[in-house]
């Protein structure tokens, strides 16, 4: 292994040696604890320490790193207290996830490390967002993100590289090509000779580095990041290395030819570097023994602390209270000046005034800049706020959701326009697995609003008409808002942007330009989770939201003899259960109207909750009215048949007559 080509100071060489020795010794200890049943799982990075240590040492301590399972050297090189690492792996309260997640599925702002999730790909887009925030704040920082050769087949990899290249983001994409994605060899994963070749298609600089040569890793990465800070751009690095143990310990290495293991064993980065340092007279047997003794004492002392820590005693109230970051809304009352505007105008106004209030707020989405978005909600925003803050994106929903998360991690706010709510399926994974779970897992907020133009009645067919809120109300950690009026839309949107938790903000396309309302001209907020009682009556309770509110109003205007409480939910998560229960207790009957198809929708949950909590007040069965159990059709007559609006009046009258 050639070390002489890389001019590195002797003190740095010793630092790199000790930084590789520590994770190797920790791993050897963890493998013993695994066999003893004191940790539940282990993903070994033995033989790959040079990559983690070399990259981390080349970066500044204030530059973010997004590591993977086999990057223990990132955590130790950043000098995270070992007692906390050990507690994390044992599921103890002092671990970074308080027992809520395992192994390296965590992050820490104190050490500028952002942990992975098992879906691997989204963290690449998160790195884009972190780097974008640095760029917008004129900070000359590089962001490094790790992935393995297997994950380069995921769509998120390609989306993230494309976004980083288009936006000239200073992201170091570090691919550890270790031969196998679990048991699948690289020749069954991709056809190109080198992963670095994939950078060409994105106009991206790329390099191949010997991942087992610590001096090559440190020297080349140091040179690159120095230049990236001055000339921001993404770079793809392929580190050639090998995984000497199984994907995780339980999987073993039986699928790997022994001769291949023997070849790579001779390339062990720690052993070879040790021999080189001895030959350079920078190490002796005595100094090696001293270093090992120091590290062993550190391991033993910190492991003792972790082992002696009491096991977690489950506290249900604590768990439930830490799904969302606490948010105490400072309610801003509307002024006296009002304008009679449409829903689409109210949303645009709320966005514009939020952009004026928060100079760290960024809007992203397809065609949102000069074009103003397909619904013209951000028209004129570029002239006022510039293209840095109002950003057109490539068509890559997953990477942009992830980038929004990265912006939040790095101290900014993000509003992403999902061009149509239907397209959220292409960004579903980072929404439900990254945005929703980060605060619960390791206390990291997701200060992100995703705008969701949705709904039928406009003959747009199966892919531009869904009202898919139930996909997200099921997921703890997300908030879901669905206004029916311009006044509510503006006030709830400004609150959603102020809220540090992730919010799915549904905007019914059919309501955009079909109704007007007096809306305060100034900035104001409305609390999430508060329903609006639009009509009062003692005969029946109608619970609905979105377009359903207007269908119900039309029905009541047509049938003036019906005395109904009409409750507009406005917010589905959090849900105003108190308002629902109080109304049902007054009227004794409940009908729930939703535009979504019936099965598995929010109406089912409301029905179940009322049955469980208000059964004694009911004078009849609860009715749910939803759309047909089919995709939403294009033809106007078929769409009318599909929508629950066509059946609501008859179902309402039937329940009243019960």
N, C-alpha and C positions, 0 to 999 in steps of 0.2 A: 504494500500500500504506500503510495507516494505522498509524503508529507512535506518534502523539501521545496516544492513549488510555491508554497503559500507562506508569505512573510507575516508571522504573527508573533507578537512580543512574548517573552518567556513567562511573564506573570499571567498573561491570558491563557497560555497553554496549560499552566497548572490549574487555573480556574476552570477551564474546560474539562480537564481530567477529573477534578473533584466533583464537578457538576454531573459528569457521567457516572462516576462511581456511586454517588448517593442513590439515584433511582435504581441502579442495578442491585444494590444491597437491600433496598426497601422491597424490591420485587422478590428477591430470594426469600425474605422474611414472610412476605404475603403468601407465597406459595406454600410455606409451612402452615400458616394460619388457615389457609383454605383447606388443607388436608385435615386440620384439626376442627373444622367447622366453625371457626371464629369470624370468617367473612364468607359471604354467600357466592361470590363470583369474582373472577379475575381475568382481565384481558392483558396478556403479557406483551410488553414492548422490549423484551430482552433481545439485544442485537440491533435495536433501532434507536438507541439513546442519542447517537450523534446528531440525528435530525432535530429532535426536540430541543436538545441543549444548544446546538449550534445556532438555530434560528432564534431562540429566546435570548441568548447572549448577544446576538447581533442587534436586537431591537432595544429601544429605550424602555424604561420601566413604565412610562405613561402611554405606551402603544399597545393597543388591544391584540390579544392572541385568542383564537378560537380553536382549541385542540380537540383531539379525538381520544378514543379509548387507550391507544398505545402511546400516549404522550405524557406519561408521568413526569418526564424531564422538564416539561414546560412548567408544571406546578412547583417542582422542587427548585428549579432555576430561578423562579420568581420568589423563592424563599417563603412559601406558605408554611405556617406552623404545622409540623408533622402531626401534632396531637389532633388537629382539626381534620386533616386528611384521614387519619386512622379512624376517627370517630365517624366520618362520613361513610367509610367503607363498612363500618359495623352498624350503621343505622342509628347512631346515637344523636342526642339532641344538639350537641355542640358541633355536629357536622354541618356542612353548608346547606343541606336540604332538610335538616331536622328529622331525618328518617323517612322523608317523603319520596326520595329518589335514591338510586344506588350509584355505585362506582363513580365515573367521571361525568355524570349527568348533572353538572352544576356549574355555576359561574360565581365570580366574586368581583365586584367593582373595586374593592380595595387593592386587588392585584391585577386589574385590567385583564381578567380571563373570563371568557364567555363559553360556558359548557355546551356540549352537544346534546341532541336528542337522538333516539334510536333510528329515526328516519334519515339521519345523516345529511341529506342534501340541503335542507333549509339554512343551515348555518353559513353556507357559502353566500347566499343572498343577504344574510344578516351582516356579514363582513362588508358587503357593498354599502349597506346603510350606515354602518359605523364610519366607513371611510368617507362617505358623502358628507356626513356631519362634520368631520374634520375639515373637509374642503370648504364647506359653507362657512365655517368659523375661521377660515384662513389659518388653520393649524397645520404645520408641516409634519404630520404624523403618518406612519404607515400602519396598515392593519394586516396581520397574518392570519390565514385560516388554513386548517389542515383537513385533508380528506384522504381516503385510500383509493387504490386503483379501481376497486369495485364500484364505489360511488360515482366515479366519473361516467358511468353509464346512465346515471339518473338525469332526468330532465332538469332538475334544479342546478346541476353542475353547468350545463350548457347555458341556461338562462342567466345564471350569475356571471359567468364569464362574458357573455354578450353585453349585459348591463354595465359591467365594470369597464369594458372596452369602449362602449359608446359614450360613457360619461367620464372617461379618463380618470378612474378612481385609483388611488394608491393602495391597491390590494395585492398582497403576495399570496397567490394560490399555491399551497404546498401539497403536492400529491405524493404520498408515500407508496411507491409501487413495490409492495412486498410479496408479489408473486401469486397470491391467492385471495379471492374474496370468499371467506370461510373456506370451502373446499374447491371452489371453481377457479381453475388456473386462468391466467390472463389471456391465453390464446382462445379461450371460450367466451371472453368478455368483449374484446374489441379486435379489429383487424389492423389498425395502424401499428407501425413498428414500435413507436414510442408514444407515451401519453403526451409528451411535450409537443408532438405533432399537432395535437388538437388545438393548440393556440393559434395556428396559422389561420384557421377559418374565422377567427374573431379579430384578426389583425393585431394579435397580441404577441409581445415578446415572450419567448420561452427559453428555458435552459434545462439541461440534464446535469444532475449533480450526483456524485458518488455519495449516497446517503450513509455509508459506513466509514467515511473519512471525515472526522470531526473538524480538521483544519480546513478542508475544502468547503464543507458546509458553512462554517463560520466566516471564512474569508470571502467567499463568493456572495453570500447573503449580505454581509456587511457592506460590500461594495455596491450591491444593487439597492439596498434600502437607503444608503446615503444619497444616491442619485434620484431615487423615487421621491424623496422629501423635497428635492429641488424641482424635479420634473415629474409631477404626479402622473402615474399610469399604472395599469395592472401588469403583473408579470406572472407567468405560469412556470412553476418549478417542478420538475419530476425528479424525485429522489429515488435512485435505484438502491433497493435494500431487500431484506428478506425477513419473513416472520418465522422465527425459529421454534415457536411453540404454536399451539392451536389457536384458532380464532378466539376462543376462550378455553380455559383449561379442560372443560368437560369434553370438548370436541376432539382433542388429540391431534396427531399429525400423521395418522396411518396412510392418508391419501398422498403424502409427499414422498417421492423416491428418496431412499436413504443417501444415495450418492449426492443428491442435490443439497440435502441437509449438511453433509460433510464438507462440500465446497464452501457453503456460506459460513459454516462454523469457523473456517480458517480466516474469514473476513471479519471476525468479531471486532466491532469498533473499539471496545474498551481494551481488550487484550492487546490488539495491535498498537494502539496509541500508548499503552503502558510500556510496551517494549521500546517504542520509539523514544519516549521520554527518558527511559533508562539509558538508552544509547547516547542521548544528548546530555546526560548527566544532570537532568532536571529532577529525576526521581532515583531513589535508592530503595533497597528492600526495607530499610528502617523507616524512611519517610512514608512509604506505602503502608506499612504496618501502623504508623501513627495516624495517617488519614483514615484508615479503616476503623481504627479504634475510636476515633472521634465521632465518626458517623454512626458506629454501632451504639455508642453511648447515647447519642441523640435519638436514635431509633428506639432503643430500649426505654429511655425515660418517657418519651412521648407515647409509646405504645402502652406503657403502664398507666399513664393518665387516661388514655382512651378506654382501656379494659376496665379500669376502676370506676369509670363513669356509670352512674345508674342507668338501667334500661329505661326507655321512654315509657311513661305512663299515659296511655291515650286520654286525651281531653277533647271531647266532641265539640264543645263550644269554641275551643282554640282552633280546631281544624276548620270549622265552618266560618270562623271570623277572618281567616287568612287566605281565603280563595281570591278575594279582591283586595287591592290596596284601599285603605281607608280614605274616603273622599268626603270632606265636609264642604258642601257647596256654599259659597258666599252668594246668596241670592241677590241678583241685581234687578231691581224693579224697573219696568218699562217707563219711559217718559210719556209726556202727554201728546207729543207729535206723532201722528199716524199716517200711513199711506195705505190706500186700498190696492193690494197687490195679490198676485197669484202665488200658489205653492212654490212654483219654480223660482219666482222672484225672492220669496222669503228665504229659501235655502241659499240662494246666491248672496243675499244680503248678510245672512248669518255667517257664511264663509268669509266674505270680504271683511266684515267687522272683526272676525276672529283673527284673520291675517294681520289686520291693523293692530290688534291688541297684543298678539304674540309674535314677536319678530323671529322666534325660533320654530315657527310653524311652516311646514312644507306640504304642498299639494302635489300629488303624483297621480298619473293615470293616462290612459290612451287618449291622445288628441285633446288634452285639457288646456294646452297652452294657447297658441295663437288661434286655433279653431274654437276654443271655448268649451270643448266637450261636445258630445253628440246632442246633448240637450241644452247647450249654450249656457250652462250654469256658471262657468268660469270665464265667460266672454269678457274681455277687457282686463282680466287679472294680470296678464303679462305686462301690460303697459304700466300698471301700478306697482307690481311687486317683483317683476323681472323673471327671467326664465330659470334662474337658479332655484327660486322658491315655488314656481309653478312649472312642473316638469312633465313634458311628454315622456311616456315610457314605451319601450318595445312591448310587443304583445307577449307578455310573460307574467301572468298573474301571480304565480307562486313566488318568483324572485322579488316582485315588487312588494308583496305582503311581507316577505322576509326583510327586505330593505327598510320598510317602514318600522319594523321591530328594531333594526340596527340603528336607525335614527333616534328612536326612543332610548335605547341603551346609552347612546352617546349624547343625551341631554336635550334632544329636540322633540317636537311634536310632529305627527304625520297624519294627513288625511289622504286616503287613497280612494279614488273613484273606481269602483268596479263598473266597467262600462254598462253592463247589465248584470243584475243579481245572479242570473243563470250562470255567468262565467266564473262565479266564485268556486264552482266545482274544480276549476283549474288551479285555484289557490287554496283549496280546502285544507290540505295538510298543515301548512304553517299557521292557518287561522286556529284550527282546533287543537293542534299539538304544540304550537310554540307560543302564540299570543295568549291563548287561554290558560296555559299551565305555568308560565314562567314565574308569576308572582307567588303562587302556591309552592312551587318547587324550590326556588332560591331567592324569593323576595325581590325579583326584578320586575318593575312595572312594564306594561306595554301601552304606552301613551299613543294609541293609534285609533283612528276612526276610519271605518271602511264604509263608504257610501254605496248603497245598494238600490239602484233604480230597478223597480220590480213591477209585477202585476199585469193582469189581463185586461180585456175589454177594448183592446186597441188592434186586434187582428194581427198580432205579431208572431203567433205560432209557438211551437214547443220550446224554442231556445231563447226567446226574448220576452217571455210572459210569466215566468214562474214567480210565485211568492213563496220563497223557500226558507222562511224564518225558522221553521221547526228544525232545520238542520243544525241551527245554532243555539236555540233555547235549551236544547238537550245538554249542551256542553258547559259545565261549571267553569267560571272564569271569564266568560263573555257576557257583555251586556247587549241587549237587543231593543232598539227603539223603532217605533212605527207610527209616525204622526198621520193625522187625517186632515189637518187644517193648516193654513199658512202660519197663523200665530203660534201654534204649537211647534211647527217644523223649525221655525227660526230659533225659538227659545230653547228647544230641546237639543238642537244641533250645537248651539254655543256651549251648552252644558256638557254635551258629549265630548267636545274638544277640550274643555277644561278638565274633565275627568281623566285621571291618569290610567284608567283601566281601558281595555279594548272594547270598542263599541261598534256593533253592526247597525248602521243607520239606514232603515228601509224607506224608500221614497217611491210612492206609487206613481208610475208614469201616466196613468189615466187621470190622475188628479193634478198633474203639473200645471196644466193650462185651462182646466175646466171649472175652477172656482176661485173667487176673490174673497178677501177678508181684510178688515182694517188691522194693520200690523204696525206696532211701534217702530218708529224710524231709527231709534237709538238701539245700542247693544243692551240685551237683557238675557236673563237665564230662567229656565224652568226646571224644577227638580225631576229627576228620573224616578220612575216607580210610583207615580201618582196618577191615578185614572181621573177622567173628567166626566162628571155626571151632567149629561146634556139635557135630559128630560126626566121628570119625576112622575111616578104613578104607582098605584098600589096593586096592580093586577098581575104584573109579570116583570122580570128583569131580563133585559137584553144586554149581553156582553159581546163586544166586537171591537174592531180596530181597522185602520186603513180604509180601503174603499167600502168595507162592510158597514162602517159608520154611516156613510151616505146612502147605502142601500136601505139601512134600517130607518133613517130619517125619511126617505121617500115613502116607505111603507107606512110609517106612522102618520105622515101628512095625508096619505090616501085613506087611512082608516082612523079617523079622528076619535072614534069611540074606544079605541084601545088605550088603556091607561098603563103606561110602561115606564119603568126606570131604564134609561138608555145610558150605558156606561161605555165610554170610549177609553180603552186601556192605555193608549199612547205609548206605553212601555211594557214590553213582554218579559224582560229580565233586567232589572227587578220587576216583579209583578205585584200590583196593588191588591193583594188578597183580602185585605181588610175591607176595602170598598166593595168588593164582590160579595163577601159574606154579609156585610151590613145590609146591602140591597136585597139579597135573597131572604134574609130574615124578615124584611118588611113585606116582601111581595109573595113569598112562598113558591114561586115558580121561576125557572131559569131556562133561557134559550141562548146558546152561544153560536155566533155566526163568524165564520172565517172564509176567506177566499181560497185558501189552500185546500187541497184534497183532504178528505175527512180523516182517514186513518193516520194516527200518529201525530196529529197536529196539536196546537196549543189548546184547542177546545177540549180534547180528550183529558188533558191534565187538569184543566179548570173543572171539568165535570167530576173527575175523581176527587179533587180536593173539596169541592162542595159536598159531595156525598159523604165524605169522611168527617167533615166539620160542621155541616148544617143540615144533616139528614132530618132531624126532628122538626125543622121548619118547612120542609118541602110538602107541597100539596099536589104534586104530580111528578112524573119522571122528568129528568133533565134532557133537553133536546140539544143535539149538536147538528149544525147545518154547515156542510162543507161542499166543496166542488167534487165532481165525479172522480172516481178512481181511474183516471186515464191521464196521459200527458195532455197539456192544454192545446187544443187544435187551432188552426189558422182561420178556417172558414167562419164567417161571422155567425151564421146560424148554429154551427156546431159549437162555437165558443159560448154563445148564449146558453145553449143547453148544458154545457160543461159547468159554467159558473154557478155558485151557490145562490147568487142573487135570484135566479129563476125559481127557486124552491122555498125561499125564506118566508114569504107571506103565507103560504098554505101551512107550513110547519108551525109558524107563530100562532095562527088561528086555531090549529088543531090542539096545541098545548093549552091555550087559553080555555078552550072548550072542555078540557079533560075533567 
